[in-house]
Amino acid sequence: MTSEVVAATQKIAGRKSEITIRPESESPFPGVPARVTADNIYVSLSDPAQTAALRQSLLVIAKRHHLTVGESVSAGVTRFELALDGNRTHTIHAVAPLGARPSAPVARGRTAAPKLAIIFDDLGYDRAAAEELISLDFPLTVSVLPHLPLSTEVAEDAHRRGDEVLLHLPMESEPDGAKPEPEELRVGMTASQVDSALEGMLGTVPYAAGVNNHQGSRATADAALMAELMPALRSRNLFFIDSRTTAATKAFSEAERAGVPTASRKVFLDDTPTREAVLAQLDLAARDAARDGFAIAIGHPHPATIAALSEAVPRLEARGLRLVFASDLVR
């Protein structure tokens, strides 16, 4: 049935369309080998109108195999669920790219518009928040935590909607800081341990173009650990964004030393997660970008942050600010 779904999708969307299959598995009893219970199929559609044709093809396949078809739509992602006797066999995630919004005119007399990259951290927990976020029609850089139930799905959806994906790399905090993550980069790790941890995390966050640190007030201040990390990033052609969770960070300088493209966060948007506070921080980021030519701001998928962005970005673009991905600002 998976082959039939893929063939139908290729016929509708074209053989060059991006299709990914991710099986789900579970063990019926402890100690019993896991078995595949369902397939998740992610497909990029070049035109939203293709969704109707895909729906019709899935209905034909379902009828042939005596399956039921369920459908849900959220933030432009249509999900079709096929089930046999009430047991789900397939979920088809059909993602149509957002239409590009015309760029705001650049103020006369400027040779280049100031650039602002907005990174959203801590994705991977909440599907609804992620879908609301990636439905915004301007460039966003989405930083996804690894090893969470929704890590892979969120990264897949963000990539197919045209946003940039980062690995939100967990790192050790100071003892009086945030609660440690189950798996994170810690002071004293060897190069082999760092490389192995990074490889495992990247395996759950597909399409990552770079990384930024999650927490890490102790880890990023340790030059030795950062010196072990940077070659692992360079060998994978990944850039590094220093979230600057401590003023003592050595991450940026070690990235430069190792030849890893890098940049640093200028503004946190939602330390106070209210609309008014986020709007004020966005204005601060815009002023930094106007002064320096570019700036990076980091926020989180809070409702107030998303609402403030929806309100403020058109105004900022009208002032000549250009929204870009984080990769556009690394050097």
C-alpha positions as semicolon CSV with decimal commas, in nm:
position;residue;x (nm);y (nm);z (nm)
1;M;0,000;0,000;0,000
2;T;0,291;0,233;0,073
3;S;0,420;0,176;-0,281
4;E;0,075;0,254;-0,421
5;V;0,053;0,578;-0,222
6;V;0,401;0,686;-0,333
7;A;0,324;0,604;-0,698
8;A;-0,002;0,799;-0,683
9;T;0,175;1,095;-0,526
10;Q;0,450;1,096;-0,789
11;K;0,189;1,089;-1,063
12;I;0,014;1,394;-0,916
13;A;0,308;1,601;-0,794
14;G;0,570;1,486;-1,043
15;R;0,859;1,248;-0,996
16;K;1,083;1,532;-0,879
17;S;0,858;1,600;-0,581
18;E;1,019;1,534;-0,244
19;I;0,876;1,225;-0,074
20;T;1,000;1,082;0,257
21;I;0,880;0,763;0,427
22;R;0,928;0,722;0,801
23;P;0,799;0,396;0,952
24;E;0,658;0,387;1,306
25;S;0,730;0,082;1,516
26;E;0,644;-0,045;1,859
27;S;0,703;-0,355;2,070
28;P;0,385;-0,538;2,181
29;F;0,558;-0,663;2,496
30;P;0,881;-0,579;2,680
31;G;1,171;-0,770;2,532
32;V;0,982;-0,850;2,210
33;P;1,137;-0,701;1,892
34;A;0,954;-0,395;1,763
35;R;0,745;-0,423;1,449
36;V;0,632;-0,158;1,203
37;T;0,278;-0,048;1,281
38;A;0,230;0,242;1,038
39;D;0,410;0,447;0,774
40;N;0,436;0,825;0,779
41;I;0,468;0,959;0,425
42;Y;0,571;1,323;0,377
43;V;0,515;1,475;0,035
44;S;0,580;1,823;-0,102
45;L;0,315;1,955;-0,339
46;S;0,408;2,228;-0,585
47;D;0,050;2,357;-0,602
48;P;-0,218;2,351;-0,327
49;A;-0,468;2,243;-0,593
50;Q;-0,290;1,906;-0,609
51;T;-0,433;1,821;-0,266
52;A;-0,773;1,744;-0,418
53;A;-0,621;1,504;-0,672
54;L;-0,423;1,332;-0,397
55;R;-0,737;1,297;-0,188
56;Q;-0,918;1,128;-0,476
57;S;-0,630;0,886;-0,538
58;L;-0,615;0,792;-0,170
59;L;-0,989;0,723;-0,167
60;V;-0,943;0,482;-0,458
61;I;-0,653;0,305;-0,282
62;A;-0,850;0,288;0,043
63;K;-1,153;0,137;-0,126
64;R;-0,939;-0,129;-0,295
65;H;-0,789;-0,234;0,041
66;H;-1,104;-0,185;0,253
67;L;-0,956;0,105;0,447
68;T;-1,114;0,414;0,596
69;V;-0,979;0,763;0,524
70;G;-0,963;1,049;0,773
71;E;-0,853;1,403;0,691
72;S;-0,739;1,703;0,891
73;V;-0,591;2,038;0,792
74;S;-0,372;2,262;1,006
75;A;-0,158;2,558;0,899
76;G;-0,168;2,448;0,537
77;V;-0,057;2,089;0,607
78;T;-0,320;1,833;0,505
79;R;-0,297;1,496;0,678
80;F;-0,473;1,187;0,544
81;E;-0,498;0,890;0,779
82;L;-0,565;0,543;0,638
83;A;-0,691;0,278;0,882
84;L;-0,787;-0,089;0,870
85;D;-1,047;-0,200;1,124
86;G;-0,973;0,111;1,327
87;N;-0,595;0,061;1,325
88;R;-0,397;0,334;1,148
89;T;-0,173;0,203;0,870
90;H;-0,056;0,526;0,704
91;T;-0,048;0,900;0,761
92;I;0,017;1,106;0,449
93;H;0,142;1,458;0,528
94;A;0,079;1,673;0,221
95;V;0,265;2,004;0,248
96;A;0,197;2,281;-0,002
97;P;0,451;2,568;0,003
98;L;0,331;2,907;0,112
99;G;0,297;3,170;-0,155
100;A;0,570;3,430;-0,143
101;R;0,463;3,771;-0,022
102;P;0,593;4,064;-0,227
103;S;0,900;4,221;-0,072
104;A;0,853;4,558;0,092
105;P;1,015;4,845;-0,098
106;V;1,354;4,955;0,029
107;A;1,376;5,315;0,137
108;R;1,539;5,541;-0,124
109;G;1,900;5,631;-0,074
110;R;1,992;5,296;0,080
111;T;2,243;5,080;-0,098
112;A;2,149;4,771;0,104
113;A;1,860;4,692;0,335
114;P;1,946;4,598;0,694
115;K;1,887;4,228;0,754
116;L;1,718;4,053;1,046
117;A;1,713;3,676;1,104
118;I;1,461;3,543;1,356
119;I;1,534;3,204;1,510
120;F;1,261;3,017;1,693
121;D;1,402;2,782;1,957
122;D;1,262;2,480;2,142
123;L;1,056;2,328;1,860
124;G;0,966;1,960;1,889
125;Y;0,720;1,955;2,179
126;D;0,398;2,106;2,045
127;R;0,264;2,032;1,696
128;A;-0,001;2,307;1,704
129;A;0,251;2,577;1,799
130;A;0,494;2,459;1,532
131;E;0,225;2,463;1,263
132;E;0,109;2,811;1,359
133;L;0,467;2,929;1,348
134;I;0,565;2,784;1,010
135;S;0,245;2,915;0,855
136;L;0,384;3,270;0,885
137;D;0,466;3,395;0,536
138;F;0,814;3,538;0,592
139;P;1,150;3,363;0,633
140;L;1,201;3,199;0,970
141;T;1,481;2,982;1,105
142;V;1,331;2,697;1,306
143;S;1,556;2,539;1,572
144;V;1,440;2,190;1,670
145;L;1,536;2,002;1,984
146;P;1,652;1,645;1,918
147;H;1,510;1,314;2,042
148;L;1,157;1,444;2,104
149;P;0,845;1,268;1,972
150;L;0,782;1,547;1,719
151;S;1,141;1,646;1,634
152;T;1,151;1,477;1,296
153;E;0,797;1,573;1,195
154;V;0,846;1,941;1,279
155;A;1,175;1,955;1,089
156;E;1,017;1,783;0,788
157;D;0,721;2,023;0,781
158;A;0,934;2,335;0,828
159;H;1,171;2,232;0,549
160;R;0,886;2,162;0,309
161;R;0,727;2,498;0,385
162;G;1,054;2,666;0,287
163;D;1,186;2,762;0,631
164;E;1,542;2,695;0,746
165;V;1,601;2,419;1,002
166;L;1,862;2,419;1,279
167;L;1,949;2,158;1,538
168;H;1,889;2,316;1,879
169;L;2,191;2,149;2,035
170;P;2,154;2,081;2,410
171;M;2,458;2,185;2,613
172;E;2,547;2,182;2,981
173;S;2,438;2,475;3,196
174;E;2,592;2,604;3,516
175;P;2,489;2,397;3,822
176;D;2,242;2,665;3,933
177;G;2,098;2,697;3,582
178;A;1,837;2,504;3,387
179;K;1,761;2,136;3,443
180;P;2,006;1,914;3,249
181;E;1,882;1,748;2,932
182;P;1,899;1,366;2,914
183;E;2,157;1,398;2,638
184;E;2,370;1,709;2,602
185;L;2,727;1,820;2,538
186;R;2,911;1,835;2,869
187;V;3,244;1,974;2,978
188;G;3,511;1,704;2,964
189;M;3,368;1,512;2,668
190;T;3,621;1,386;2,415
191;A;3,609;1,463;2,044
192;S;3,473;1,112;1,979
193;Q;3,196;1,156;2,236
194;V;3,100;1,495;2,095
195;D;3,092;1,359;1,741
196;S;2,881;1,059;1,840
197;A;2,630;1,271;2,035
198;L;2,602;1,519;1,749
199;E;2,546;1,242;1,496
200;G;2,265;1,093;1,702
201;M;2,093;1,427;1,748
202;L;2,115;1,518;1,380
203;G;1,953;1,184;1,299
204;T;1,632;1,307;1,461
205;V;1,638;1,656;1,304
206;P;1,654;1,614;0,925
207;Y;1,751;1,902;0,695
208;A;1,948;2,084;0,967
209;A;2,165;2,347;0,795
210;G;2,337;2,451;1,117
211;V;2,310;2,444;1,495
212;N;2,259;2,682;1,783
213;N;2,306;2,602;2,149
214;H;2,020;2,512;2,380
215;Q;2,113;2,637;2,730
216;G;2,490;2,585;2,754
217;S;2,604;2,855;2,995
218;R;2,878;2,622;3,120
219;A;2,950;2,436;2,796
220;T;2,992;2,738;2,569
221;A;3,225;2,901;2,823
222;D;3,458;2,600;2,802
223;A;3,704;2,660;2,519
224;A;3,818;2,295;2,517
225;L;3,468;2,158;2,462
226;M;3,393;2,416;2,194
227;A;3,722;2,327;2,024
228;E;3,603;1,962;2,011
229;L;3,264;2,058;1,869
230;M;3,369;2,285;1,586
231;P;3,556;2,028;1,369
232;A;3,251;1,799;1,396
233;L;3,036;2,082;1,257
234;R;3,288;2,175;0,988
235;S;3,310;1,817;0,861
236;R;2,931;1,817;0,814
237;N;2,921;2,163;0,651
238;L;2,712;2,302;0,937
239;F;2,728;2,659;1,065
240;F;2,704;2,767;1,429
241;I;2,487;3,037;1,586
242;D;2,595;3,135;1,935
243;S;2,279;3,189;2,139
244;R;2,494;3,373;2,395
245;T;2,339;3,225;2,709
246;T;2,646;3,354;2,895
247;A;2,867;3,658;2,852
248;A;3,166;3,425;2,905
249;T;3,098;3,226;2,588
250;K;3,395;3,103;2,385
251;A;3,179;2,943;2,115
252;F;3,195;3,223;1,858
253;S;3,571;3,262;1,879
254;E;3,631;2,886;1,861
255;A;3,403;2,861;1,558
256;E;3,602;3,136;1,386
257;R;3,929;2,964;1,481
258;A;3,808;2,635;1,331
259;G;3,677;2,793;1,011
260;V;3,312;2,724;1,090
261;P;3,071;2,990;0,955
262;T;2,928;3,161;1,261
263;A;2,724;3,450;1,402
264;S;2,585;3,557;1,742
265;R;2,243;3,637;1,879
266;K;2,181;4,007;1,947
267;V;1,832;4,008;2,105
268;F;1,609;3,765;2,295
269;L;1,252;3,845;2,197
270;D;1,044;3,692;2,474
271;D;1,220;3,669;2,808
272;T;0,894;3,839;2,904
273;P;0,638;3,656;2,687
274;T;0,382;3,932;2,642
275;R;0,279;4,106;2,320
276;E;0,401;4,446;2,437
277;A;0,740;4,314;2,551
278;V;0,796;4,119;2,229
279;L;0,706;4,422;2,016
280;A;0,958;4,629;2,212
281;Q;1,230;4,368;2,160
282;L;1,152;4,347;1,788
283;D;1,202;4,722;1,763
284;L;1,533;4,684;1,947
285;A;1,641;4,414;1,701
286;A;1,543;4,636;1,409
287;R;1,750;4,923;1,551
288;D;2,049;4,691;1,592
289;A;2,010;4,576;1,232
290;A;1,986;4,935;1,107
291;R;2,301;5,029;1,300
292;D;2,514;4,723;1,216
293;G;2,359;4,613;0,887
294;F;2,227;4,288;1,036
295;A;2,102;4,129;1,358
296;I;1,986;3,792;1,488
297;A;1,693;3,766;1,729
298;I;1,585;3,450;1,912
299;G;1,232;3,376;2,028
300;H;1,014;3,083;2,130
301;P;0,680;2,954;2,001
302;H;0,470;3,139;2,259
303;P;0,130;3,262;2,137
304;A;0,225;3,620;2,226
305;T;0,549;3,598;2,028
306;I;0,379;3,461;1,717
307;A;0,102;3,723;1,740
308;A;0,354;4,006;1,784
309;L;0,553;3,888;1,481
310;S;0,240;3,875;1,265
311;E;0,165;4,233;1,365
312;A;0,513;4,382;1,354
313;V;0,692;4,226;1,058
314;P;0,492;4,409;0,787
315;R;0,566;4,737;0,966
316;L;0,936;4,656;0,993
317;E;0,953;4,558;0,626
318;A;0,784;4,884;0,531
319;R;1,070;5,062;0,711
320;G;1,316;4,883;0,480
321;L;1,414;4,589;0,701
322;R;1,470;4,260;0,520
323;L;1,384;3,928;0,689
324;V;1,643;3,658;0,608
325;F;1,754;3,313;0,727
326;A;2,030;3,270;0,983
327;S;2,254;3,120;0,714
328;D;2,247;3,456;0,533
329;L;2,423;3,622;0,826
330;V;2,701;3,377;0,914
331;R;3,058;3,448;0,807
